[in-house]
Amino acid sequence: MQLTKEIEDRIEKLQTKYAAMGQDMSSYLDGLLHADYLTYWDYIHLETLLSLQTPRTRFPDEKIFITYHQITELYFKLVLLEQEQLLGTPPSATFFIERIKRINNYFDNLVASFSIMVDGMDKEQFLKYRMSLLPASGFQSAQYRMIELMSTSFINLVHVSMRDKLRTERLTEQFEHIYWKQGATELATGDKTLTLKQFELKYEESLFEIALSAQTKNIWLVFSGITFTSVEEKNTAIQLLRYMDQSININWRLAHYKSAVRYLQRNPDTIKATGGTNWQEYLPPRFQKVIFFPELWTAAEHAEWGKSWVDQHIS
């Protein structure tokens, strides 16, 4: 086969690349010659991926439960990838807008997929196999906590009852009152659940480091530092941030709430979540008032946070 000018140009660029690293290009070409073709299953480690579902019981629907949560964590990983890029080199307005769009797309898929949890499992199976999962809980998703910490000023994650009191306090004091800790307390005594104790033992130190870093670099601060080329461009970014806030802090939380109502609400009794968390007070956004970008919402919207979704889907 005759070497075209295009191929010759590529060979020359390869020579330049490897010479700059003190490497011999011909050795790499030999490696390419002998290397096997890449396959789809090897590239995504398919056999390993499909071997990671290990139920604790023999109920078939437990495998659905495991697989769904693994998929969720992979979506969280995609969100964190976008956040890490945004918190790296100061982004342009275009880059910022495109990455927030991606985050919103990931959460749109997550919210839509929750029908698998709401309608896709047998209730009686769930209520039986869930007892084999104690004290594990989706509450213990560290990646979700990272998403929260990297999105907003930390004070917005402090429990709403302590937010005004701690607004000027140091991070160490605020961190003790982060909203999720009050969501993992024993229903009867108010003590920390084992779920929370396990979570803090494994992740608290690393999450505090992320919170510390986010004091100077978070999604809100990145947005605030961007010079937009037009009012329209800035308004686009604002609408995308509002959508992100609503997707994560209303739609995603209330999709969980709807699932909890489906499986855990029994009149006149309420069944505990697997981690012993008080899900009826922890999941509804109107109780927690976690809002990443409060500056972008009106006082009326703050007061009614999440209410319209509950009226539409739960009532």
C-alpha positions as CSV (number, residue, x, y, z in Angstrom):
1,M,0.0,0.0,0.0
2,Q,1.3,3.4,-1.0
3,L,2.0,5.8,1.9
4,T,-0.2,8.9,1.5
5,K,0.8,12.3,2.6
6,E,-1.7,12.1,5.4
7,I,-0.1,8.9,6.8
8,E,3.4,10.4,6.4
9,D,2.4,13.5,8.3
10,R,1.0,11.3,11.2
11,I,4.3,9.2,11.3
12,E,6.3,12.5,11.5
13,K,4.1,13.7,14.4
14,L,4.6,10.4,16.2
15,Q,8.3,10.6,15.7
16,T,8.3,14.1,17.2
17,K,6.1,12.9,20.1
18,Y,8.3,10.0,21.1
19,A,11.5,11.8,20.5
20,A,10.4,14.5,23.0
21,M,10.1,11.7,25.6
22,G,13.4,10.1,24.7
23,Q,11.5,7.1,23.3
24,D,12.0,5.0,20.2
25,M,9.0,5.2,18.0
26,S,9.7,1.9,16.2
27,S,9.5,0.0,19.5
28,Y,6.0,1.4,20.1
29,L,5.0,0.4,16.5
30,D,6.2,-3.1,17.2
31,G,4.0,-3.1,20.3
32,L,1.1,-2.0,18.3
33,L,1.8,-4.7,15.7
34,H,1.7,-7.5,18.2
35,A,-1.1,-6.1,20.4
36,D,-4.5,-7.8,20.1
37,Y,-7.6,-5.9,19.0
38,L,-9.6,-4.2,21.8
39,T,-13.0,-5.8,22.5
40,Y,-16.0,-4.1,24.0
41,W,-16.2,-6.6,26.9
42,D,-12.6,-6.1,27.8
43,Y,-12.8,-2.3,27.5
44,I,-15.7,-2.0,30.0
45,H,-14.6,-5.1,32.1
46,L,-18.0,-6.6,31.4
47,E,-17.5,-9.9,33.2
48,T,-16.2,-8.1,36.3
49,L,-19.1,-5.7,36.2
50,L,-21.7,-8.4,35.9
51,S,-20.1,-10.3,38.8
52,L,-20.5,-7.5,41.3
53,Q,-24.2,-8.2,42.2
54,T,-24.0,-10.5,45.3
55,P,-27.4,-10.7,47.1
56,R,-27.6,-11.5,50.8
57,T,-30.8,-13.5,50.3
58,R,-32.5,-15.7,47.7
59,F,-35.2,-13.2,46.8
60,P,-34.9,-12.5,43.1
61,D,-35.8,-8.8,43.4
62,E,-32.8,-8.1,45.7
63,K,-30.6,-8.3,42.6
64,I,-32.7,-5.5,41.1
65,F,-32.1,-3.5,44.3
66,I,-28.3,-4.0,44.2
67,T,-28.0,-3.3,40.5
68,Y,-30.0,-0.1,40.7
69,H,-27.9,1.3,43.5
70,Q,-24.7,0.5,41.6
71,I,-26.0,2.3,38.5
72,T,-26.9,5.3,40.7
73,E,-23.3,5.4,42.1
74,L,-22.0,5.4,38.5
75,Y,-24.1,8.4,37.7
76,F,-22.9,10.1,40.8
77,K,-19.3,9.5,39.5
78,L,-20.2,11.2,36.2
79,V,-21.6,14.2,38.1
80,L,-18.4,14.4,40.2
81,L,-16.3,14.3,37.0
82,E,-18.1,17.4,35.8
83,Q,-17.8,19.2,39.1
84,E,-14.1,18.4,39.3
85,Q,-13.6,20.0,35.9
86,L,-15.5,23.1,36.9
87,L,-13.5,23.5,40.1
88,G,-10.2,23.1,38.3
89,T,-9.0,25.8,35.9
90,P,-11.4,28.7,35.9
91,P,-13.9,27.8,33.2
92,S,-15.3,30.0,30.4
93,A,-19.0,30.8,30.4
94,T,-19.5,28.3,27.6
95,F,-17.6,25.5,29.4
96,F,-19.6,26.2,32.6
97,I,-23.0,26.1,30.9
98,E,-22.2,22.9,29.0
99,R,-21.0,21.1,32.2
100,I,-24.0,22.2,34.2
101,K,-26.2,20.9,31.4
102,R,-24.4,17.5,31.7
103,I,-25.0,17.4,35.5
104,N,-28.7,18.2,34.9
105,N,-28.9,15.5,32.3
106,Y,-27.4,12.9,34.7
107,F,-29.9,13.8,37.4
108,D,-32.8,13.8,34.9
109,N,-31.9,10.2,34.2
110,L,-31.6,9.4,37.9
111,V,-35.0,10.9,38.8
112,A,-36.7,9.1,35.9
113,S,-35.0,5.8,36.7
114,F,-36.4,5.8,40.3
115,S,-39.6,4.2,38.9
116,I,-37.5,1.0,39.1
117,M,-37.5,1.4,42.9
118,V,-41.1,2.7,43.2
119,D,-42.8,0.3,40.8
120,G,-40.2,-2.3,39.7
121,M,-39.9,-4.5,42.8
122,D,-42.3,-6.8,44.7
123,K,-43.2,-5.1,47.9
124,E,-43.4,-8.3,50.0
125,Q,-40.0,-9.5,48.8
126,F,-38.5,-6.1,49.6
127,L,-39.9,-6.0,53.1
128,K,-38.3,-9.4,53.7
129,Y,-34.8,-9.1,52.2
130,R,-34.3,-5.6,53.5
131,M,-33.9,-7.0,57.0
132,S,-30.8,-8.8,55.8
133,L,-29.2,-5.5,54.8
134,L,-29.2,-3.8,58.2
135,P,-27.7,-1.4,59.0
136,A,-26.6,-0.5,55.4
137,S,-28.5,2.4,53.8
138,G,-28.4,4.6,50.8
139,F,-27.8,7.4,53.4
140,Q,-24.2,6.2,53.3
141,S,-23.5,7.3,49.7
142,A,-20.3,9.3,50.1
143,Q,-20.4,10.3,46.5
144,Y,-23.8,12.1,47.0
145,R,-22.3,13.9,49.9
146,M,-19.4,15.0,47.8
147,I,-21.7,16.4,45.2
148,E,-23.5,18.4,47.8
149,L,-20.2,19.8,49.3
150,M,-18.8,20.8,46.0
151,S,-21.9,22.6,44.9
152,T,-22.5,25.3,47.5
153,S,-21.4,27.3,50.4
154,F,-21.3,25.0,53.4
155,I,-23.7,27.0,55.5
156,N,-26.5,26.0,53.1
157,L,-25.9,22.3,54.2
158,V,-26.2,23.1,57.9
159,H,-29.4,21.9,59.5
160,V,-32.0,24.6,58.9
161,S,-32.7,24.9,62.7
162,M,-29.0,25.9,63.3
163,R,-28.2,27.8,60.1
164,D,-28.7,31.4,61.3
165,K,-27.0,30.7,64.7
166,L,-23.9,29.2,63.0
167,R,-23.6,31.4,60.0
168,T,-20.5,33.2,61.3
169,E,-18.9,30.2,63.1
170,R,-15.9,28.2,61.8
171,L,-16.3,25.2,59.6
172,T,-15.5,22.7,62.4
173,E,-18.5,23.9,64.3
174,Q,-20.8,24.0,61.3
175,F,-19.8,20.6,60.2
176,E,-21.1,19.1,63.4
177,H,-24.5,20.3,62.5
178,I,-24.6,19.3,58.8
179,Y,-28.2,18.4,58.0
180,W,-27.7,14.7,57.2
181,K,-26.5,13.9,60.7
182,Q,-30.0,14.7,62.1
183,G,-31.5,12.4,59.5
184,A,-29.7,9.4,60.9
185,T,-30.8,9.3,64.5
186,E,-32.6,6.6,66.4
187,L,-36.3,7.2,66.2
188,A,-36.8,6.4,69.9
189,T,-33.8,7.9,71.6
190,G,-32.4,10.5,69.2
191,D,-28.9,8.9,69.4
192,K,-26.7,8.4,66.4
193,T,-27.7,5.3,64.4
194,L,-25.1,2.6,63.7
195,T,-25.5,3.6,60.1
196,L,-24.3,7.1,60.9
197,K,-21.5,5.9,63.1
198,Q,-20.2,3.6,60.3
199,F,-20.4,6.4,57.8
200,E,-18.5,8.9,59.9
201,L,-15.8,6.4,60.8
202,K,-15.2,5.7,57.1
203,Y,-15.8,9.0,55.4
204,E,-16.0,12.0,57.9
205,E,-12.3,13.0,57.6
206,S,-12.2,13.0,53.8
207,L,-15.6,14.7,53.6
208,F,-14.4,17.4,56.0
209,E,-11.3,18.0,53.7
210,I,-13.7,18.4,50.7
211,A,-15.8,20.8,52.7
212,L,-12.7,22.8,53.6
213,S,-11.6,23.0,50.0
214,A,-15.1,24.0,48.9
215,Q,-14.9,27.1,51.1
216,T,-12.9,28.7,48.3
217,K,-14.0,26.5,45.3
218,N,-17.5,25.4,44.8
219,I,-20.0,25.6,41.9
220,W,-21.6,28.8,43.2
221,L,-18.3,30.6,43.6
222,V,-17.2,29.5,40.1
223,F,-20.4,30.9,38.7
224,S,-19.9,34.1,40.6
225,G,-16.5,34.6,39.2
226,I,-17.4,34.1,35.5
227,T,-17.5,37.1,33.2
228,F,-20.4,36.5,30.9
229,T,-20.5,38.0,27.4
230,S,-24.2,39.0,27.6
231,V,-27.2,39.1,29.9
232,E,-28.8,36.3,27.9
233,E,-25.7,34.1,28.5
234,K,-25.8,34.8,32.3
235,N,-29.6,34.2,32.4
236,T,-29.0,30.8,30.7
237,A,-26.5,29.8,33.4
238,I,-28.9,31.0,36.1
239,Q,-31.7,28.9,34.8
240,L,-29.5,25.9,34.5
241,L,-28.3,26.3,38.2
242,R,-32.0,26.7,39.3
243,Y,-32.8,23.5,37.4
244,M,-29.8,21.7,39.0
245,D,-31.0,22.9,42.5
246,Q,-34.5,21.6,41.9
247,S,-33.3,18.3,40.4
248,I,-31.0,17.4,43.2
249,N,-32.7,19.0,46.2
250,I,-36.3,18.5,45.3
251,N,-36.9,15.9,42.5
252,W,-34.2,13.4,43.6
253,R,-35.1,13.6,47.3
254,L,-38.8,13.3,46.7
255,A,-38.3,10.3,44.3
256,H,-36.8,8.7,47.3
257,Y,-39.6,9.8,49.5
258,K,-42.2,8.4,47.1
259,S,-40.3,5.0,47.2
260,A,-40.3,5.1,51.0
261,V,-44.0,5.8,51.1
262,R,-44.5,2.9,48.7
263,Y,-42.6,0.4,50.8
264,L,-42.4,1.7,54.3
265,Q,-45.7,3.5,55.0
266,R,-48.3,1.3,56.5
267,N,-51.4,2.7,58.3
268,P,-51.3,3.1,61.2
269,D,-47.6,2.2,61.6
270,T,-44.5,3.4,59.8
271,I,-41.7,1.0,59.1
272,K,-38.2,2.1,59.9
273,A,-35.7,2.5,57.1
274,T,-32.9,0.0,57.0
275,G,-30.5,2.4,58.7
276,G,-33.0,3.4,61.4
277,T,-33.2,6.9,59.8
278,N,-36.3,9.0,60.4
279,W,-37.1,9.1,56.7
280,Q,-40.3,11.0,57.1
281,E,-38.4,14.0,58.4
282,Y,-35.2,13.5,56.5
283,L,-36.3,13.1,52.9
284,P,-38.9,15.9,52.4
285,P,-37.2,19.0,51.1
286,R,-39.6,21.3,53.0
287,F,-38.1,20.1,56.3
288,Q,-34.4,20.3,55.4
289,K,-34.5,23.4,53.1
290,V,-31.3,22.4,51.5
291,I,-30.9,24.9,48.6
292,F,-27.5,25.1,46.9
293,F,-28.1,28.5,45.3
294,P,-30.5,30.4,47.6
295,E,-29.5,33.7,46.0
296,L,-31.3,32.5,42.8
297,W,-34.7,31.9,44.5
298,T,-37.3,34.3,45.9
299,A,-38.5,34.3,49.5
300,A,-41.7,32.8,48.4
301,E,-39.9,30.0,46.6
302,H,-37.8,29.4,49.7
303,A,-40.9,29.1,51.8
304,E,-42.6,26.7,49.4
305,W,-39.5,24.6,48.7
306,G,-40.6,21.2,47.4
307,K,-44.3,21.7,48.3
308,S,-45.7,21.7,44.7
309,W,-44.0,18.4,43.9
310,V,-45.4,16.7,47.1
311,D,-48.9,18.1,46.2
312,Q,-48.6,16.7,42.7
313,H,-47.1,13.2,43.4
314,I,-47.7,12.3,47.1
315,S,-51.0,13.8,48.2
